[in-house]
Amino acid sequence: MKILLAHPNFPGQFRRVAGVLARTPGVEVFGLGDSKWMQGSAPVEGVRVAGYAPPPATTEATHPYARKFDEAIRRGVQAAQALAVAKKKEGLQPDVILTHPGWGDGFFLRDVFPDAKVIGLFEYFYNVRGADVGFDPESPARPDDGPRLHALNAVQLLALQSCDEGFCPTNWQRSRFPPMWQGRLSVLHEGIDTRQVVPDPSATATLADGTRLKAGDEVLTYVARNLEPYRGYHIFMRALPAILEARPQCHVLIVGGDGASYGPKPKPPLTYRQKYLDEVAAHLDMSRVHFVGRIPFSQYLKVLQISRLHVYLTYPFVLSWSMMEAMSAGCLVLASETPPVQEVLTDGENGLLFPFLSHEALAERAIEALANPAKHAALRAKARETIVGKYDFETVSLPAYLRMLGL
């Protein structure tokens, strides 16, 4: 069987399954991605990759509502042209295509390979009500949100039409899509490597300033790809003064970059990190607050393994792998009471919850949890049990991938 994996930042979410497929007898695996986006990505052994040139930029003449769609069309054309060349020169003829079509890569795959089965990973469908838009009073809904989001969803709708079937990582994400399309979408999380992400009572971490912390120390952790409101960074920072005042031995490790992955960008020259730090800095002992930026996975894992309490927040939006990896590492997770979180974490059963918009509630629950680590040992164990039982890559996700691919 020949399988094509298409992702602009190849291998993206397909890294683990690509590695397994490449080692499977009788299976040939090919990759497709944006040659610029893939720079610096570690290759997957046994996978031949075709890169396409980044699509030409959209123009100012394009209506603002249509620019994302225009960009996706341009990317889809670039991807299809690269595959047509590979088909002609190398005889590429996949039986199955697994694609992340949200950027447009998957739009025209069927035109190049009409006999291939096309399966898409669908992460999010925007809704004007009931999800991220207007959720946070500090970022209220705008009058043009309706038409803007309807136009933005054109990318997902064309991607859905371009696939034979699709899947979403969680039930909640699937529920965001229109009912008429949900029948074509199954639920399959990409999976957590629970053999690598494990508790380690001997873990230590040495910070840039020489501070050395170990499992058992009073360490509060927070992780996000970027420190921004969508992941509740502003709520977390507003809770810190009360937490650090009540817990004088507590150190805080904050992992994440200064960009903005979701929602509106901050007004320059400030980053969200600096904006919300400035709001509370006068009330913090900064010798105990450590911004470590983006770090290699091995260091990130040590951060989770030394954590006494891990805080995770999100708008009603795509659920982060970091929360599930924290649970797999045996962290006590204190998370926002939002629908994506509640699908995985139940208050008092395998973690703790608090209302997203209340930094006071976050502080109160964090102080109690930091003060009583032994009391919550069972929640830590149950958190890992949840991830191993429902989201483990090897035993849960991989068999589902193989069934879906016809292997």
JOMO-V266421 format. One line per field, one symbol per residue. phi: phi as a letter, one per 20 degrees, with the letter a starting at -180 (. if undefined). psi: psi as a letter, one per 30 degrees, with the letter a starting at -180 (. if undefined). burial: 1 if it has 16 or more other C-alpha atoms within 10 Angstrom, else 0. A space follows every 10 residues. Layout:
# JOMO-V266421
phi: ???
psi: ???
burial: ???
This chain:
# JOMO-V266421
phi: .dcdddbgdg elfegfffff ffeegnddcc ccafgffegn fffdgndedd ddfgfgffdf ffggfeffff ffffffffff ffffffffed mfbfeccdcd efdogegdff fecfeeedcd edebcfcfcn bffmfegfcf fdgefgfffg fffgffffff fedfbbbcfc fffffffggf dffededbff ndefeeecfb fdfcbdegen fdccgofecd cbcbgcebgg dmgffgffef gfffffcfdf dddddqeeec ecmfefffef efgfgefgfc gfddeffddd edmecggffg ffgffefebd dccbgfbgff fffffffffn feddcfecgf fffdddgmdc rccbfgfdff fgffffffff fcfffdgfff ffffgffffd cfffddfggf gfffend
psi: kkkkjkkehk fbfgeeeeee efgkkgkkkl lklkeeefkf kkljkgjkkk klkkkkkllf fkkeffeeee eeeeeeeeee eeeeeeeeef gkikekkklj gfffegegef eeiffkkkkk jjekkkkflg bekgejffil klfgedeeee eefeeeeeee fflellllfl eeeefflkef fffgklkjkf kkiffejlkj fgklkklegf kkllkfljkk lkklekjlee ggeeeeeffe eeeeefiffk kkkjkllgaj ekakllklgk leeeefeeef efgkjffgjj jfaklleeee eeeeffkekk kkkkljakkk eeeeeeeegg ljkjlkilee effekkkfeg akllkefjfe eeeeeeeeee fieefgeeee eeeeeeeeef gkeefeeeee eeeefg.
burial: 0111111111 1101011111 1100000111 1111100100 0001001011 1101100100 0000011111 1111111111 1111000000 0111111111 1111111111 0010011111 1111111100 1111100000 1000010110 1111110111 0110111111 1111011000 0000111111 1111001110 0011100000 0011101111 1111111111 1111111111 1111011001 1111111101 0000000000 1110011000 1001000111 1011000001 1111111111 1111111111 0111111111 1111111111 1001110001 1111011011 0110111011 0000010011 1111111100 1111011101 1001100
